[in-house]
Amino acid sequence: MARTAMAVVQASRTGTSLAPVAVDNVNGNSFANNGNTLLSLTNQGVTDLAATIHAQSYVDGDASNGLKVPDRMIDIPAGETILCGPFSPDIYNDPSGNVWLDVSGPVLAIAVIVSD
C-alpha cells in the first residue's frame, strides 16, 4: 500500500499558517522527518481517536533477530487538537527518511510542522 505523503510546513518566528489536511484512513500517511518535526492532530469527531506512529528500528539485533521498538500510540480526545513530537529519526524514520502514521478514524485533520 502506498502511504499518502503530507506536506511539511516550515515554522518561523513571525508565524506560519497551518492548513490541516484530512487523514488517509485506507492507505495511511507519511511525512518527511528531520528530528525537529511536530504533528498537529485535530479530532473533528465526537469520539476519541488513536494515532499510531510506527517505529522502524530494532534493539539488540536487527529485523531478523532483534527486538522491535514499540510503536508510539497517541490518544486524541474528541473535539481537541494536540501537538506531538519531535520524532527521533533513528527510531521512526523509514529508509527514505519518512515517518508512518495511521489513525483509527476518518475525522482527523493533520498539519506537519518542522523547525530547524
VODOZA-558170 format. One line per field, with one value per residue: residue in three letters; y, x, z of N, C-alpha, C in turn; residue number from 1. Coordinates in steps of 0.05 Angstrom, whole numbers. Example, Ala and Ser with C-alpha at 12.3 -4.5 7.8 and 13.67 -1.06 7.14 Angstrom:
# VODOZA-558170
residu = c(Ala,Ser)
n_v = c(-114,-45)
n_u = c(264,257)
n_w = c(156,142)
ca_v = c(-90,-21)
ca_u = c(246,273)
ca_w = c(156,143)
c_v = c(-66,1)
c_u = c(264,258)
c_w = c(156,157)
num = c(1,2)
//
This chain:
# VODOZA-558170
residu = c(Met,Ala,Arg,Thr,Ala,Met,Ala,Val,Val,Gln,Ala,Ser,Arg,Thr,Gly,Thr,Ser,Leu,Ala,Pro,Val,Ala,Val,Asp,Asn,Val,Asn,Gly,Asn,Ser,Phe,Ala,Asn,Asn,Gly,Asn,Thr,Leu,Leu,Ser,Leu,Thr,Asn,Gln,Gly,Val,Thr,Asp,Leu,Ala,Ala,Thr,Ile,His,Ala,Gln,Ser,Tyr,Val,Asp,Gly,Asp,Ala,Ser,Asn,Gly,Leu,Lys,Val,Pro,Asp,Arg,Met,Ile,Asp,Ile,Pro,Ala,Gly,Glu,Thr,Ile,Leu,Cys,Gly,Pro,Phe,Ser,Pro,Asp,Ile,Tyr,Asn,Asp,Pro,Ser,Gly,Asn,Val,Trp,Leu,Asp,Val,Ser,Gly,Pro,Val,Leu,Ala,Ile,Ala,Val,Ile,Val,Ser,Asp)
n_v = c(-23,44,98,161,219,275,345,385,440,497,524,590,649,693,673,621,598,546,493,446,378,325,260,199,145,95,82,102,152,190,227,272,272,306,302,346,352,364,344,367,347,344,326,320,297,265,224,194,186,146,151,121,121,93,55,43,15,-31,-63,-94,-126,-140,-134,-188,-215,-184,-142,-109,-40,-12,15,83,104,149,185,219,262,272,327,357,388,366,371,338,304,321,270,220,208,161,123,127,138,113,79,119,166,180,184,139,143,122,126,117,133,171,226,265,319,338,372,383,404,435,454,487)
n_u = c(17,11,30,-1,32,47,50,102,105,145,164,165,193,160,111,70,23,-23,-49,-88,-96,-139,-138,-113,-148,-148,-99,-61,-14,46,105,159,217,261,278,264,210,141,74,8,-52,-119,-179,-238,-285,-337,-322,-267,-202,-147,-78,-24,44,92,146,210,255,302,326,382,399,376,325,318,331,327,296,236,227,173,113,92,37,-17,-66,-124,-168,-239,-259,-214,-148,-83,-12,45,109,179,203,249,295,326,295,242,243,234,273,273,271,223,166,116,46,-15,-85,-143,-194,-236,-242,-201,-157,-94,-33,34,93,157,217,280)
n_w = c(0,-16,21,37,25,66,65,92,136,144,204,232,263,256,249,222,176,184,147,156,134,112,141,113,116,92,66,100,125,111,129,117,159,201,252,280,275,283,298,288,310,298,324,295,307,348,380,415,384,360,345,309,310,273,294,268,281,313,372,404,361,294,242,233,280,325,377,365,368,404,373,375,409,406,438,419,442,432,394,404,395,390,400,379,383,380,332,336,286,284,307,285,229,163,111,72,99,121,166,188,194,223,233,275,258,211,219,227,225,200,210,192,221,218,250,245)
ca_v = c(0,69,117,188,237,300,368,395,469,508,543,615,667,712,658,604,589,517,484,417,361,301,235,177,121,70,76,114,176,192,254,275,278,312,301,370,352,362,339,378,328,355,307,336,280,264,202,194,172,138,152,104,129,68,53,28,5,-55,-63,-120,-142,-126,-143,-217,-228,-164,-135,-85,-18,-9,38,105,107,176,188,246,265,283,356,371,389,361,374,317,303,311,242,213,194,134,104,128,142,91,84,143,189,187,172,128,149,111,137,98,143,189,254,277,337,337,390,375,428,430,477,480)
ca_u = c(0,26,20,-5,52,36,69,113,106,167,157,181,189,139,86,65,-4,-27,-71,-91,-108,-153,-123,-119,-153,-145,-71,-43,1,75,116,189,224,289,283,252,184,119,47,-16,-73,-145,-201,-262,-308,-349,-310,-238,-187,-119,-59,-1,69,106,175,223,281,304,348,394,398,364,298,317,335,326,270,226,218,144,102,83,8,-25,-95,-134,-196,-259,-261,-189,-124,-59,13,63,135,192,207,277,299,338,273,217,245,239,298,270,270,195,152,90,24,-41,-105,-165,-219,-233,-248,-177,-142,-66,-13,62,109,185,234,308)
ca_w = c(0,-18,40,26,36,76,62,117,137,159,225,231,286,250,247,199,173,182,131,161,113,122,143,94,132,77,60,120,117,117,127,120,187,205,280,291,263,301,286,299,305,307,323,289,313,374,395,416,364,367,323,313,296,271,299,246,290,330,392,409,337,271,236,233,306,347,388,352,385,401,360,392,408,414,441,411,452,414,393,413,379,405,386,389,370,355,329,331,260,288,315,270,200,145,96,56,116,127,188,180,212,219,251,278,247,188,225,238,207,208,199,199,224,224,256,242)
c_v = c(25,89,145,206,264,321,377,426,477,528,567,632,687,699,643,595,559,512,454,403,337,277,216,152,95,63,86,138,173,221,253,284,283,312,326,374,348,357,354,360,339,334,323,320,282,241,205,178,164,140,134,115,104,70,35,14,-19,-50,-91,-138,-125,-139,-174,-229,-209,-160,-109,-65,-15,16,58,108,135,177,217,248,279,314,371,370,384,365,353,316,318,281,236,198,165,114,104,130,115,97,109,168,198,172,162,134,136,122,119,108,164,219,268,295,339,360,381,400,421,456,468,490)
c_u = c(18,14,17,14,38,58,77,115,130,158,175,175,166,112,83,36,-5,-51,-75,-104,-121,-134,-131,-123,-148,-115,-51,-29,30,83,146,195,254,297,272,223,163,93,26,-38,-99,-166,-227,-288,-318,-339,-279,-225,-159,-102,-36,22,86,136,187,249,279,327,358,393,386,336,296,319,333,298,261,219,188,136,93,53,1,-55,-103,-163,-214,-259,-236,-167,-100,-35,32,88,155,196,235,279,309,316,250,220,248,264,297,269,242,185,125,70,-1,-60,-130,-192,-215,-236,-225,-165,-113,-51,14,79,138,199,263,325)
c_w = c(0,2,27,40,44,73,90,115,154,179,223,256,281,247,221,198,170,165,134,138,126,122,122,110,118,75,82,108,123,115,131,148,189,235,295,282,284,285,302,291,316,302,319,295,341,391,395,393,374,342,330,296,297,276,277,255,309,349,395,385,314,266,237,260,330,358,376,373,382,387,382,388,420,415,435,420,431,417,401,392,398,388,397,372,388,356,320,305,264,295,295,240,186,129,79,73,124,152,178,202,204,240,251,267,226,195,239,217,218,194,209,198,230,231,254,264)
num = c(1,2,3,4,5,6,7,8,9,10,11,12,13,14,15,16,17,18,19,20,21,22,23,24,25,26,27,28,29,30,31,32,33,34,35,36,37,38,39,40,41,42,43,44,45,46,47,48,49,50,51,52,53,54,55,56,57,58,59,60,61,62,63,64,65,66,67,68,69,70,71,72,73,74,75,76,77,78,79,80,81,82,83,84,85,86,87,88,89,90,91,92,93,94,95,96,97,98,99,100,101,102,103,104,105,106,107,108,109,110,111,112,113,114,115,116)
//
